[in-house]
Amino acid sequence: MDHPFRLRAFAGYHRTLALVVVAAGFSACGGSGSDSPSSPVPANPGTIPADFAKQTIDLSTYPDAVCNDGSPAIFYIQRGVGAAAAANANKTVIGLRGGGFCLSDADCSARPSDLKSSIGYPSEGSAEGLLSSDASNDTFRSWNRVSVPYCSSDFFSGDVGATGSAINFRFRGAKIIAAVVQTLNRQYGIGKAGDTVILAGGSAGAVGAFINANRVRAALPGASVLALIDAGIYPDVAPLLPGTPPWTSVRDLGPIGLSYWNGQVDADCAAANPGNPGNCYLFEHAQPTLRTPFFVIQNARDAVGIINVGLLQSSDNLDNLALTSWVRATYLPAMGNILRPLGLSSGQGVFAVCLDPDVHTLSSDTTLWTTPMAEVGGVALKDTVASWVAGGGTATRAVTSASCSFP
């Protein structure tokens, strides 16, 4: 490494497919409803709003689609803008936002309110990066764009009601995804035959994207469903430090989540990991059964991954030499082993870089999303993803070897 790592905790640093909410004093950073694979498309679907408008999930239809505190899940939606919007009216990006996770009552109680509740979210907002209306986002601004706030603390995977403890949390992330997809389908006709739908996510939302991708694909059988996974890779390696509660190794995160959240991982992945379905929270174990075409975006030196895999609470509890040695000897080689084979087969794409460790997600920042990057040959992430999508998920690689050695 050519400079020390500057580390920030996962739960406290999450720039991921952000919806920038326009409201004083508020920041977004932060029944038996059917899960059947075929949802009826209305003969006359509703008009998608011209601005990013808040939609509240109907709890009379989807009673389990709730945040940690029991408030209804929400999403924001905006139809495409620009000259190509009419031609791309059958294309939609669904962006799952991030914000860490929690694995105990005490841990969950300490989370910011906007990551546990939909109360206080304003009626409108604007977005950056992949979901931006900016002219520099020349392909995806013309698509319908949906932003799903993260208020379930469970990688969009849980399915358990009120815990009965003092905090009485719900973990219903899997139900939220199902309700959002069905609402989009039934209310706006999104996901009908011939449509293209990208299920995208960054950080915790990226894990939610690959966990839910096969289920969304099954729910929209006539559509072409793709997954975009930004900063969602956490290598399954021995941590640098021993775990100190509430910190836990990524190897233990899945089993704890399966119990605490009643985590609903992908069924095919669970079947392929009968001894440890918790593996399915880690991309390297989930990828072999991911039947949905996918595109991975990853800063290999992302400090969020290094913190969570290494069990670091900050850079102050060890010297930089020890950290650098572990990153070089253990973390980066494992990351390289995951990234190296990607983008060589049809249905896969990868954009892998070695940027400053403070860079977490790349698709949530308009500058990072739209600016050509010299270290991958001068191409822009937005154009690489657009080309991959246009080819229906053709094999696509934009990978650097600078400082990381994983070409």
VEXDO-170701 format. One line per field, with one value per atom (N, C-alpha, C): residue number from 1; x, y, z. Coordinates in steps of 0.1 Angstrom, whole numbers, plus 5000, padded with zeros to 4 digits. Layout:
<recs>
n	[NUM,...] $
x	[X,...] $
y	[Y,...] $
z	[Z,...] $
</recs>
This chain:
<recs>
n	[1,1,1,2,2,2,3,3,3,4,4,4,5,5,5,6,6,6,7,7,7,8,8,8,9,9,9,10,10,10,11,11,11,12,12,12,13,13,13,14,14,14,15,15,15,16,16,16,17,17,17,18,18,18,19,19,19,20,20,20,21,21,21,22,22,22,23,23,23,24,24,24,25,25,25,26,26,26,27,27,27,28,28,28,29,29,29,30,30,30,31,31,31,32,32,32,33,33,33,34,34,34,35,35,35,36,36,36,37,37,37,38,38,38,39,39,39,40,40,40,41,41,41,42,42,42,43,43,43,44,44,44,45,45,45,46,46,46,47,47,47,48,48,48,49,49,49,50,50,50,51,51,51,52,52,52,53,53,53,54,54,54,55,55,55,56,56,56,57,57,57,58,58,58,59,59,59,60,60,60,61,61,61,62,62,62,63,63,63,64,64,64,65,65,65,66,66,66,67,67,67,68,68,68,69,69,69,70,70,70,71,71,71,72,72,72,73,73,73,74,74,74,75,75,75,76,76,76,77,77,77,78,78,78,79,79,79,80,80,80,81,81,81,82,82,82,83,83,83,84,84,84,85,85,85,86,86,86,87,87,87,88,88,88,89,89,89,90,90,90,91,91,91,92,92,92,93,93,93,94,94,94,95,95,95,96,96,96,97,97,97,98,98,98,99,99,99,100,100,100,101,101,101,102,102,102,103,103,103,104,104,104,105,105,105,106,106,106,107,107,107,108,108,108,109,109,109,110,110,110,111,111,111,112,112,112,113,113,113,114,114,114,115,115,115,116,116,116,117,117,117,118,118,118,119,119,119,120,120,120,121,121,121,122,122,122,123,123,123,124,124,124,125,125,125,126,126,126,127,127,127,128,128,128,129,129,129,130,130,130,131,131,131,132,132,132,133,133,133,134,134,134,135,135,135,136,136,136,137,137,137,138,138,138,139,139,139,140,140,140,141,141,141,142,142,142,143,143,143,144,144,144,145,145,145,146,146,146,147,147,147,148,148,148,149,149,149,150,150,150,151,151,151,152,152,152,153,153,153,154,154,154,155,155,155,156,156,156,157,157,157,158,158,158,159,159,159,160,160,160,161,161,161,162,162,162,163,163,163,164,164,164,165,165,165,166,166,166,167,167,167,168,168,168,169,169,169,170,170,170,171,171,171,172,172,172,173,173,173,174,174,174,175,175,175,176,176,176,177,177,177,178,178,178,179,179,179,180,180,180,181,181,181,182,182,182,183,183,183,184,184,184,185,185,185,186,186,186,187,187,187,188,188,188,189,189,189,190,190,190,191,191,191,192,192,192,193,193,193,194,194,194,195,195,195,196,196,196,197,197,197,198,198,198,199,199,199,200,200,200,201,201,201,202,202,202,203,203,203,204,204,204,205,205,205,206,206,206,207,207,207,208,208,208,209,209,209,210,210,210,211,211,211,212,212,212,213,213,213,214,214,214,215,215,215,216,216,216,217,217,217,218,218,218,219,219,219,220,220,220,221,221,221,222,222,222,223,223,223,224,224,224,225,225,225,226,226,226,227,227,227,228,228,228,229,229,229,230,230,230,231,231,231,232,232,232,233,233,233,234,234,234,235,235,235,236,236,236,237,237,237,238,238,238,239,239,239,240,240,240,241,241,241,242,242,242,243,243,243,244,244,244,245,245,245,246,246,246,247,247,247,248,248,248,249,249,249,250,250,250,251,251,251,252,252,252,253,253,253,254,254,254,255,255,255,256,256,256,257,257,257,258,258,258,259,259,259,260,260,260,261,261,261,262,262,262,263,263,263,264,264,264,265,265,265,266,266,266,267,267,267,268,268,268,269,269,269,270,270,270,271,271,271,272,272,272,273,273,273,274,274,274,275,275,275,276,276,276,277,277,277,278,278,278,279,279,279,280,280,280,281,281,281,282,282,282,283,283,283,284,284,284,285,285,285,286,286,286,287,287,287,288,288,288,289,289,289,290,290,290,291,291,291,292,292,292,293,293,293,294,294,294,295,295,295,296,296,296,297,297,297,298,298,298,299,299,299,300,300,300,301,301,301,302,302,302,303,303,303,304,304,304,305,305,305,306,306,306,307,307,307,308,308,308,309,309,309,310,310,310,311,311,311,312,312,312,313,313,313,314,314,314,315,315,315,316,316,316,317,317,317,318,318,318,319,319,319,320,320,320,321,321,321,322,322,322,323,323,323,324,324,324,325,325,325,326,326,326,327,327,327,328,328,328,329,329,329,330,330,330,331,331,331,332,332,332,333,333,333,334,334,334,335,335,335,336,336,336,337,337,337,338,338,338,339,339,339,340,340,340,341,341,341,342,342,342,343,343,343,344,344,344,345,345,345,346,346,346,347,347,347,348,348,348,349,349,349,350,350,350,351,351,351,352,352,352,353,353,353,354,354,354,355,355,355,356,356,356,357,357,357,358,358,358,359,359,359,360,360,360,361,361,361,362,362,362,363,363,363,364,364,364,365,365,365,366,366,366,367,367,367,368,368,368,369,369,369,370,370,370,371,371,371,372,372,372,373,373,373,374,374,374,375,375,375,376,376,376,377,377,377,378,378,378,379,379,379,380,380,380,381,381,381,382,382,382,383,383,383,384,384,384,385,385,385,386,386,386,387,387,387,388,388,388,389,389,389,390,390,390,391,391,391,392,392,392,393,393,393,394,394,394,395,395,395,396,396,396,397,397,397,398,398,398,399,399,399,400,400,400,401,401,401,402,402,402,403,403,403,404,404,404,405,405,405,406,406,406,407,407,407] $
x	[5008,5000,5009,5004,5012,5008,4998,4994,4986,4985,4977,4962,4955,4941,4934,4924,4916,4902,4900,4889,4877,4865,4852,4843,4835,4826,4815,4812,4802,4789,4783,4770,4770,4782,4783,4787,4790,4795,4788,4778,4770,4765,4773,4769,4765,4752,4748,4735,4735,4723,4715,4721,4714,4703,4693,4682,4684,4688,4690,4677,4672,4659,4658,4649,4647,4637,4642,4633,4642,4637,4645,4647,4659,4661,4661,4661,4661,4670,4678,4687,4683,4683,4680,4691,4704,4714,4711,4712,4708,4698,4486,4479,4484,4486,4488,4491,4499,4503,4510,4505,4510,4525,4532,4546,4547,4535,4535,4543,4548,4557,4550,4537,4530,4520,4523,4514,4506,4493,4485,4489,4491,4495,4482,4480,4467,4466,4453,4451,4455,4452,4456,4464,4477,4486,4486,4489,4490,4502,4501,4512,4523,4535,4547,4550,4552,4554,4566,4565,4575,4587,4585,4595,4596,4607,4609,4599,4588,4577,4576,4573,4572,4559,4561,4549,4550,4539,4538,4532,4539,4533,4520,4510,4497,4497,4496,4497,4484,4473,4462,4464,4472,4476,4488,4498,4511,4514,4507,4508,4522,4530,4543,4554,4551,4562,4564,4570,4572,4587,4590,4603,4605,4617,4620,4609,4604,4595,4580,4578,4564,4558,4565,4559,4560,4552,4551,4564,4568,4580,4575,4585,4582,4592,4589,4599,4596,4606,4604,4605,4597,4597,4597,4603,4603,4604,4596,4597,4609,4613,4625,4624,4635,4636,4644,4643,4652,4645,4652,4647,4644,4651,4650,4640,4633,4624,4613,4607,4595,4599,4611,4616,4619,4623,4628,4617,4605,4594,4592,4598,4596,4609,4617,4629,4629,4634,4633,4645,4650,4661,4654,4656,4652,4664,4667,4679,4676,4683,4682,4693,4689,4699,4705,4716,4724,4724,4732,4733,4736,4744,4749,4738,4739,4730,4731,4723,4724,4721,4727,4726,4722,4718,4714,4704,4697,4688,4696,4707,4715,4720,4725,4731,4720,4708,4698,4692,4692,4687,4695,4708,4717,4717,4710,4710,4702,4706,4698,4684,4675,4660,4656,4663,4659,4663,4671,4674,4666,4656,4647,4632,4630,4616,4614,4602,4598,4592,4590,4584,4593,4588,4596,4602,4601,4606,4597,4603,4595,4588,4580,4571,4579,4590,4598,4613,4621,4635,4642,4655,4662,4673,4680,4689,4702,4713,4726,4730,4741,4746,4737,4736,4728,4713,4708,4694,4692,4703,4703,4695,4689,4683,4693,4705,4715,4718,4721,4724,4736,4745,4757,4754,4742,4738,4729,4735,4727,4719,4723,4715,4704,4707,4698,4688,4691,4682,4669,4669,4657,4649,4654,4647,4638,4627,4620,4630,4630,4640,4633,4636,4630,4641,4639,4648,4641,4646,4640,4648,4643,4650,4652,4662,4666,4662,4652,4647,4645,4651,4649,4661,4673,4685,4690,4685,4687,4692,4698,4702,4690,4679,4667,4664,4666,4665,4656,4652,4646,4631,4625,4611,4607,4607,4602,4595,4584,4576,4582,4574,4578,4585,4597,4606,4601,4593,4588,4598,4609,4619,4615,4624,4621,4620,4628,4628,4617,4613,4602,4604,4615,4618,4612,4609,4605,4617,4619,4629,4622,4617,4609,4615,4628,4634,4629,4628,4624,4610,4601,4587,4587,4596,4596,4599,4609,4613,4601,4595,4583,4572,4569,4558,4561,4574,4578,4576,4582,4581,4567,4558,4544,4537,4540,4533,4537,4550,4554,4547,4546,4539,4524,4518,4503,4498,4506,4501,4506,4519,4525,4528,4525,4527,4542,4551,4565,4568,4576,4580,4571,4564,4555,4564,4558,4565,4572,4585,4593,4600,4597,4604,4618,4626,4639,4639,4643,4643,4657,4664,4676,4673,4677,4677,4691,4692,4706,4707,4719,4721,4735,4737,4751,4753,4764,4767,4757,4750,4740,4730,4727,4717,4722,4735,4741,4739,4741,4739,4724,4715,4701,4698,4705,4703,4706,4717,4720,4713,4708,4700,4686,4681,4667,4666,4677,4677,4669,4671,4664,4649,4646,4631,4625,4631,4625,4624,4634,4633,4621,4619,4607,4594,4594,4582,4578,4588,4585,4589,4582,4587,4588,4580,4581,4591,4597,4607,4621,4630,4645,4650,4653,4657,4672,4679,4694,4697,4709,4713,4725,4726,4738,4742,4755,4760,4772,4770,4780,4785,4797,4804,4797,4794,4787,4795,4809,4817,4825,4824,4831,4838,4850,4857,4856,4854,4853,4867,4874,4887,4888,4898,4900,4902,4895,4897,4911,4915,4927,4927,4915,4914,4903,4903,4892,4880,4868,4856,4853,4848,4844,4830,4820,4806,4804,4795,4787,4794,4807,4814,4815,4813,4814,4820,4827,4833,4822,4825,4815,4812,4821,4818,4806,4805,4794,4782,4783,4772,4760,4762,4751,4743,4750,4743,4735,4741,4734,4722,4724,4713,4701,4705,4694,4686,4692,4684,4677,4684,4679,4669,4671,4662,4653,4655,4648,4652,4665,4670,4665,4660,4655,4665,4675,4685,4679,4686,4681,4680,4669,4666,4677,4681,4690,4704,4708,4720,4720,4708,4707,4708,4702,4703,4717,4725,4739,4748,4743,4751,4743,4740,4732,4737,4750,4756,4757,4756,4758,4751,4738,4731,4735,4740,4745,4756,4763,4772,4766,4753,4746,4746,4750,4752,4765,4774,4787,4786,4790,4789,4796,4808,4815,4808,4799,4792,4778,4773,4760,4760,4772,4773,4771,4775,4773,4759,4749,4735,4727,4734,4728,4724,4711,4706,4703,4703,4701,4714,4714,4726,4730,4743,4747,4760,4761,4772,4778,4790,4797,4805,4803,4811,4818,4832,4839,4852,4853,4866,4873,4883,4889,4895,4899,4905,4895,4882,4872,4874,4875,4877,4865,4853,4842,4843,4847,4850,4861,4872,4883,4880,4872,4867,4859,4849,4840,4846,4855,4861,4872,4879,4890,4886,4873,4868,4875,4878,4884,4874,4875,4866,4872,4885,4891,4905,4912,4926,4935,4929,4937,4942,4936,4939,4949,4956,4967,4976,4989,4997,4995,4998,4995,5003,5014,5022,5015,5009,5001,4989,4982,4970,4974,4985,4989,4994,5000,5005,4993,4983,4971,4963,4962,4955,4962,4975,4983,4983,4985,4987,4974,4963,4950,4939,4936,4924,4924,4934,4934,4935,4944,4944,4930,4923,4909,4900,4901,4892,4895,4908,4912,4907,4907,4902,4887,4880,4866,4864,4871,4869,4875,4886,4894,4885,4877,4869,4857,4853,4840,4842,4831,4831,4836,4840,4845,4834,4823,4812,4800,4791,4779,4770,4764,4756,4763,4776,4784,4791,4792,4800,4807,4819,4826,4833,4833,4841,4848,4861,4869,4880,4881,4892,4899,4910,4917,4919,4908,4908,4911,4911,4913,4903,4908,4899,4886,4886,4874,4863,4866,4856,4849,4836,4828,4821,4808,4801,4805,4804,4807,4795,4784,4772,4763,4766,4757,4762,4774,4780,4781,4775,4774,4787,4797,4810,4817,4817,4823,4816,4803,4795,4797,4799,4799,4813,4824,4837,4845,4851,4860,4872,4876,4886,4899,4910,4922,4927,4925,4930,4923,4912,4905,4904,4914,4915,4907,4903,4896,4881,4875,4861,4853,4841,4832,4824,4821,4813,4799,4793,4779,4779,4790,4790,4792,4801,4804,4791,4784,4771,4761,4760,4750,4753,4766,4769,4765,4768,4765,4750,4742,4727,4722,4728,4723,4726,4736,4739,4732,4722,4715,4723,4734,4742,4754,4759,4771,4783,4792,4804,4812,4814,4820,4830,4842,4852,4859,4860,4868,4875,4887,4894,4908,4913,4926,4935,4948,4957,4966,4964,4972,4970,4981,4982,4975,4966,4958,4962,4967,4972,4962,4950,4940,4934,4942,4936,4932] $
y	[4988,5000,5013,5023,5035,5045,5042,5051,5043,5048,5041,5041,5031,5030,5040,5047,5055,5048,5043,5034,5041,5036,5041,5029,5030,5018,5017,5004,5001,5008,5007,5013,5028,5034,5049,5055,5046,5052,5044,5050,5043,5052,5054,5062,5051,5049,5038,5040,5042,5045,5056,5066,5075,5083,5085,5095,5107,5118,5130,5137,5137,5141,5156,5162,5177,5180,5182,5186,5192,5202,5209,5200,5198,5191,5176,5170,5156,5152,5141,5135,5120,5116,5102,5093,5098,5088,5081,5080,5072,5062,4906,4898,4887,4890,4878,4882,4893,4897,4886,4883,4872,4873,4862,4862,4853,4852,4843,4849,4840,4845,4853,4853,4861,4870,4883,4894,4900,4902,4908,4922,4924,4938,4945,4957,4964,4967,4967,4971,4985,4994,5008,5012,5009,5012,5027,5030,5044,5051,5064,5072,5073,5070,5071,5086,5091,5105,5111,5124,5131,5134,5135,5137,5125,5124,5113,5115,5107,5109,5097,5099,5088,5080,5067,5058,5049,5049,5041,5027,5017,5003,5002,4996,4994,4982,4985,4974,4966,4970,4962,4951,4953,4943,4935,4943,4937,4940,4933,4937,4934,4926,4923,4932,4941,4949,4962,4960,4970,4972,4984,4987,4981,4983,4977,4981,4994,4999,4996,4989,4986,4996,5007,5017,5011,5015,5009,5012,5002,5005,5015,5022,5031,5029,5036,5037,5050,5055,5067,5063,5069,5065,5078,5077,5088,5082,5087,5082,5088,5082,5087,5101,5108,5121,5122,5132,5134,5128,5130,5127,5112,5103,5089,5083,5091,5085,5077,5082,5075,5061,5061,5048,5038,5043,5035,5033,5036,5035,5021,5011,4998,4993,5002,4999,5006,4998,5004,4999,5008,5005,5006,4995,4995,4995,5006,5008,5005,4995,4992,5000,5008,5016,5008,5013,5006,5013,5008,5014,5003,4994,4984,4974,4969,4959,4959,4951,4949,4934,4929,4915,4912,4923,4921,4933,4931,4942,4955,4954,4965,4972,4964,4969,4977,4971,4977,4989,4990,5002,5014,5012,5023,5028,5022,5026,5039,5047,5060,5057,5066,5064,5062,5069,5067,5054,5046,5032,5022,5027,5018,5021,5032,5037,5045,5045,5054,5067,5068,5081,5093,5103,5115,5116,5105,5106,5116,5125,5135,5130,5138,5133,5133,5140,5140,5141,5138,5139,5139,5138,5137,5127,5122,5111,5114,5107,5108,5095,5096,5084,5077,5064,5055,5060,5066,5070,5085,5092,5106,5110,5122,5128,5137,5138,5146,5142,5152,5149,5140,5141,5132,5117,5114,5100,5097,5098,5099,5087,5075,5063,5061,5060,5056,5067,5080,5090,5089,5082,5080,5068,5060,5049,5053,5045,5047,5043,5051,5049,5048,5038,5035,5035,5042,5041,5035,5025,5018,5021,5029,5032,5019,5019,5007,5009,5002,5004,4991,4980,4967,4961,4967,4964,4949,4943,4928,4924,4933,4931,4928,4934,4931,4916,4909,4894,4889,4896,4891,4888,4880,4877,4872,4881,4878,4890,4887,4898,4904,4911,4917,4907,4910,4901,4898,4907,4905,4911,4915,4921,4935,4942,4956,4965,4962,4971,4966,4953,4948,4951,4948,4951,4940,4945,4935,4935,4924,4923,4917,4925,4921,4925,4925,4930,4922,4909,4901,4904,4906,4910,4924,4933,4946,4945,4938,4936,4930,4920,4914,4924,4932,4942,4953,4958,4968,4963,4951,4946,4944,4938,4936,4949,4959,4972,4978,4978,4984,4977,4964,4956,4959,4959,4960,4974,4984,4998,5005,5001,5009,5000,4987,4978,4975,4978,4976,4961,4956,4942,4933,4938,4930,4924,4916,4909,4919,4917,4926,4937,4939,4949,4945,4955,4953,4959,4951,4956,4953,4963,4961,4962,4951,4952,4956,4968,4973,4976,4975,4979,4982,4990,4993,4990,4984,4981,4971,4973,4964,4961,4972,4970,4960,4960,4951,4936,4934,4920,4917,4927,4925,4922,4928,4926,4911,4906,4893,4882,4885,4876,4875,4886,4886,4885,4885,4886,4874,4862,4851,4851,4856,4858,4868,4879,4890,4885,4878,4872,4863,4855,4846,4853,4864,4872,4880,4882,4889,4881,4870,4860,4864,4875,4879,4890,4895,4906,4901,4909,4906,4912,4904,4909,4908,4919,4919,4924,4920,4925,4933,4944,4952,4953,4948,4946,4955,4966,4976,4976,4972,4971,4961,4950,4939,4927,4928,4916,4917,4907,4906,4892,4891,4878,4870,4857,4848,4843,4852,4849,4851,4846,4848,4863,4868,4882,4885,4898,4902,4902,4906,4907,4897,4893,4885,4893,4887,4894,4899,4912,4917,4922,4916,4919,4934,4940,4933,4930,4932,4930,4915,4910,4896,4894,4883,4879,4878,4881,4878,4863,4855,4840,4837,4845,4843,4851,4862,4871,4863,4855,4848,4839,4830,4822,4830,4841,4849,4855,4861,4867,4857,4845,4835,4833,4834,4832,4845,4856,4868,4874,4874,4880,4870,4857,4847,4849,4851,4855,4845,4851,4843,4844,4836,4836,4829,4830,4824,4809,4803,4789,4780,4784,4775,4776,4787,4788,4780,4781,4774,4759,4754,4740,4736,4745,4742,4743,4748,4750,4744,4731,4725,4726,4726,4727,4741,4751,4765,4774,4775,4784,4799,4802,4815,4820,4810,4814,4822,4821,4828,4843,4848,4863,4868,4858,4862,4859,4869,4867,4855,4852,4841,4828,4827,4814,4815,4827,4829,4829,4834,4835,4823,4811,4799,4795,4800,4797,4809,4820,4832,4831,4827,4825,4838,4849,4862,4868,4873,4879,4891,4892,4902,4909,4921,4930,4934,4932,4935,4948,4957,4969,4969,4970,4968,4976,4985,4990,4980,4973,4963,4967,4980,4985,4993,4990,4997,4994,5005,5004,4997,4999,4993,4978,4972,4958,4954,4961,4958,4958,4968,4969,4957,4954,4943,4929,4927,4914,4912,4923,4923,4925,4928,4931,4943,4953,4965,4975,4981,4991,5005,5006,5018,5015,5024,5022,5025,5029,5033,5021,5009,4998,4989,4993,4985,4994,4990,4999,4996,5006,5005,4994,4990,4980,4966,4964,4951,4951,4962,4963,4961,4968,4967,4953,4946,4932,4923,4924,4916,4919,4931,4935,4929,4930,4925,4909,4903,4889,4881,4887,4879,4885,4898,4904,4906,4913,4915,4902,4893,4880,4873,4873,4867,4875,4888,4897,4894,4893,4890,4876,4866,4853,4853,4863,4864,4872,4883,4892,4886,4879,4875,4867,4858,4850,4857,4869,4875,4882,4883,4890,4882,4869,4861,4852,4851,4843,4852,4847,4854,4856,4867,4870,4876,4879,4885,4897,4907,4919,4923,4930,4935,4948,4956,4969,4970,4965,4964,4974,4982,4992,4992,4999,5000,5015,5020,5034,5037,5049,5053,5045,5040,5032,5039,5053,5060,5059,5054,5052,5039,5040,5028,5024,5028,5026,5035,5031,5039,5044,5037,5040,5050,5054,5064,5078,5080,5093,5097,5108,5111,5113,5118,5120,5107,5098,5085,5077,5078,5070,5075,5087,5093,5096,5097,5102,5090,5091,5080,5079,5066,5063,5058,5064,5061,5047,5043,5030,5018,5020,5009,5013,5020,5023,5035,5043,5056,5054,5043,5041,5046,5050,5054,5042,5041,5031,5031,5042,5043,5037,5039,5034,5019,5014,5000,4992,4997,4991,4992,5003,5005,4995,4993,4984,4970,4966,4953,4951,4960,4959,4958,4967,4967,4953,4946,4933,4922,4925,4915,4908,4914,4907,4900,4905,4899,4901,4891,4891,4905,4912,4925,4926,4931,4933,4947,4954,4966,4964,4960,4956,4962,4967,4973,4963,4963,4956,4965,4978,4987,4985,4982,4981,4968,4962,4951,4937,4937,4925,4914,4917,4907,4907,4909,4909,4895] $
z	[5000,5000,5000,4994,4993,5003,5011,5022,5032,5045,5055,5052,5057,5055,5065,5060,5069,5070,5082,5084,5090,5086,5091,5093,5103,5106,5096,5094,5084,5086,5098,5101,5100,5101,5101,5088,5078,5065,5054,5049,5038,5027,5017,5005,4995,4994,4985,4979,4966,4958,4965,4969,4979,4972,4979,4976,4984,4978,4986,4988,5001,5004,5005,4998,4999,5010,5022,5033,5044,5050,5060,5072,5077,5089,5087,5075,5073,5063,5066,5056,5054,5042,5039,5041,5043,5045,5057,5055,5065,5064,5056,5051,5044,5044,5036,5022,5020,5007,5000,4988,4980,4976,4977,4972,4959,4953,4941,4930,4921,4910,4899,4899,4888,4894,4892,4897,4886,4888,4877,4873,4860,4855,4851,4857,4854,4839,4834,4820,4817,4827,4826,4838,4837,4849,4852,4865,4869,4863,4863,4857,4867,4863,4872,4874,4886,4889,4881,4879,4872,4881,4894,4903,4913,4920,4929,4940,4940,4949,4958,4971,4980,4978,4979,4978,4991,4998,5010,5007,5012,5010,5017,5010,5016,5025,5038,5048,5048,5043,5042,5032,5022,5012,5016,5021,5025,5040,5049,5063,5069,5063,5068,5063,5054,5047,5056,5067,5077,5081,5086,5091,5105,5111,5124,5134,5133,5144,5140,5129,5125,5116,5113,5103,5089,5080,5067,5059,5051,5042,5031,5026,5015,5004,4992,4982,4975,4967,4959,4945,4936,4922,4913,4902,4892,4878,4869,4855,4848,4837,4830,4825,4823,4818,4806,4798,4786,4774,4762,4749,4748,4755,4753,4763,4771,4781,4775,4765,4759,4754,4747,4742,4753,4764,4775,4787,4783,4793,4799,4792,4797,4805,4809,4816,4830,4840,4854,4862,4870,4880,4894,4901,4915,4924,4931,4939,4954,4959,4974,4981,4991,4998,5009,5014,5024,5038,5047,5060,5071,5068,5078,5082,5094,5099,5114,5121,5135,5139,5149,5152,5167,5174,5188,5191,5202,5206,5209,5216,5220,5207,5198,5186,5178,5177,5169,5175,5188,5195,5192,5190,5187,5173,5164,5150,5149,5139,5136,5133,5137,5135,5121,5111,5097,5091,5099,5094,5101,5109,5116,5114,5108,5107,5094,5089,5078,5082,5095,5100,5098,5092,5090,5076,5068,5054,5046,5039,5032,5020,5013,5002,4989,4988,4975,4978,4968,4969,4956,4956,4943,4945,4935,4936,4929,4932,4926,4919,4911,4905,4896,4897,4888,4887,4898,4899,4895,4892,4889,4877,4877,4865,4858,4863,4857,4843,4834,4820,4818,4828,4826,4828,4834,4835,4823,4811,4799,4795,4800,4797,4807,4820,4830,4835,4832,4835,4828,4816,4808,4812,4822,4827,4839,4842,4855,4866,4877,4887,4901,4908,4921,4932,4943,4954,4966,4972,4984,4996,5005,5018,5026,5034,5042,5056,5060,5074,5081,5076,5082,5089,5087,5093,5091,5081,5079,5065,5058,5044,5035,5038,5030,5030,5041,5041,5051,5062,5073,5071,5080,5080,5093,5103,5116,5122,5129,5135,5148,5155,5168,5177,5181,5188,5202,5208,5221,5232,5228,5237,5240,5247,5251,5239,5228,5217,5207,5207,5200,5185,5179,5165,5156,5144,5133,5123,5117,5106,5094,5085,5074,5060,5059,5047,5034,5036,5024,5020,5030,5027,5020,5025,5018,5004,5000,4986,4978,4983,4976,4975,4985,4984,4974,4974,4965,4950,4948,4934,4930,4938,4934,4933,4942,4940,4927,4924,4911,4899,4900,4890,4888,4900,4899,4898,4903,4903,4890,4886,4875,4863,4863,4852,4850,4859,4858,4860,4850,4851,4843,4833,4824,4814,4806,4795,4786,4783,4775,4782,4795,4803,4807,4810,4816,4830,4840,4854,4860,4865,4872,4887,4895,4909,4914,4918,4921,4936,4941,4955,4958,4969,4973,4988,4991,5005,5010,5021,5026,5015,5007,4996,4986,4984,4974,4978,4991,4997,4995,4998,4995,4981,4972,4957,4953,4958,4953,4961,4973,4980,4974,4969,4964,4949,4942,4927,4921,4925,4920,4923,4935,4938,4930,4927,4919,4905,4900,4887,4885,4895,4895,4896,4903,4905,4892,4883,4871,4859,4857,4847,4833,4829,4815,4813,4823,4822,4822,4817,4818,4830,4840,4853,4855,4858,4860,4874,4879,4893,4892,4899,4900,4915,4917,4931,4933,4941,4943,4958,4960,4973,4982,4976,4984,4986,4984,4985,4998,5007,5019,5020,5017,5015,5028,5026,5037,5042,5050,5055,5070,5076,5090,5093,5103,5106,5113,5112,5118,5133,5139,5153,5158,5171,5176,5177,5176,5177,5191,5192,5205,5203,5209,5207,5208,5200,5190,5176,5176,5163,5161,5149,5147,5133,5131,5118,5108,5095,5084,5084,5088,5088,5098,5109,5119,5116,5108,5106,5100,5090,5084,5094,5101,5111,5121,5126,5136,5129,5117,5110,5107,5104,5101,5113,5125,5138,5142,5143,5148,5139,5126,5116,5110,5113,5105,5090,5087,5074,5063,5052,5041,5030,5030,5019,5007,4996,4983,4985,4981,4983,4976,4964,4957,4964,4969,4977,4990,4997,5009,5006,4995,4992,4989,4983,4979,4991,5003,5015,5027,5026,5036,5050,5052,5065,5070,5062,5066,5056,5056,5047,5050,5062,5064,5054,5048,5037,5026,5025,5014,5015,5027,5028,5023,5019,5013,4998,4990,4976,4970,4975,4969,4970,4980,4982,4975,4974,4968,4953,4947,4933,4924,4929,4921,4918,4926,4924,4920,4917,4912,4898,4895,4881,4874,4881,4875,4870,4857,4853,4862,4865,4875,4871,4876,4873,4887,4890,4902,4901,4910,4911,4925,4925,4937,4938,4948,4951,4960,4955,4963,4976,4977,4989,4998,4996,5004,5019,5026,5041,5048,5043,5049,5049,5038,5038,5047,5047,5055,5070,5074,5088,5092,5083,5087,5086,5076,5075,5086,5088,5098,5112,5115,5128,5135,5127,5132,5136,5148,5152,5148,5146,5141,5138,5132,5129,5141,5152,5164,5173,5171,5180,5174,5164,5159,5150,5149,5141,5126,5118,5104,5097,5102,5096,5097,5109,5110,5101,5100,5091,5077,5073,5059,5055,5065,5062,5060,5069,5068,5055,5051,5039,5027,5027,5016,5015,5027,5027,5027,5032,5034,5026,5029,5024,5009,5003,4989,4981,4984,4977,4976,4988,4988,4979,4980,4971,4956,4953,4939,4935,4943,4940,4936,4942,4939,4926,4925,4913,4900,4901,4890,4879,4883,4873,4868,4874,4870,4856,4849,4836,4825,4827,4816,4810,4817,4812,4809,4800,4796,4809,4810,4822,4833,4831,4842,4837,4846,4843,4856,4854,4866,4863,4873,4872,4886,4886,4898,4898,4908,4909,4923,4924,4936,4939,4945,4948,4963,4967,4981,4989,5001,5010,5014,5014,5018,5007,4995,4985,4987,4991,4994,4981,4979,4967,4956,4944,4932,4925,4926,4918,4924,4936,4943,4943,4937,4935,4920,4917,4902,4896,4903,4897,4895,4905,4903,4893,4892,4883,4868,4866,4852,4847,4855,4850,4846,4834,4830,4840,4842,4852,4844,4846,4839,4842,4855,4859,4853,4846,4839,4824,4819,4805,4800,4810,4806,4803,4808,4806,4818,4817,4828,4832,4845,4851,4844,4842,4837,4823,4815,4801,4801,4810,4811,4815,4824,4829,4817,4811,4800,4789,4785,4775,4779,4791,4796,4795,4800,4799,4785,4776,4762,4756,4760,4755,4762,4771,4778,4788,4793,4802,4796,4785,4779,4788,4786,4795,4793,4804,4804,4815,4812,4822,4821,4832,4834,4847,4847,4859,4859,4870,4871,4879,4876,4884,4893,4892,4899,4914,4921,4935,4941,4933,4938,4933,4921,4914,4914,4908,4906,4891,4881,4867,4863] $
</recs>
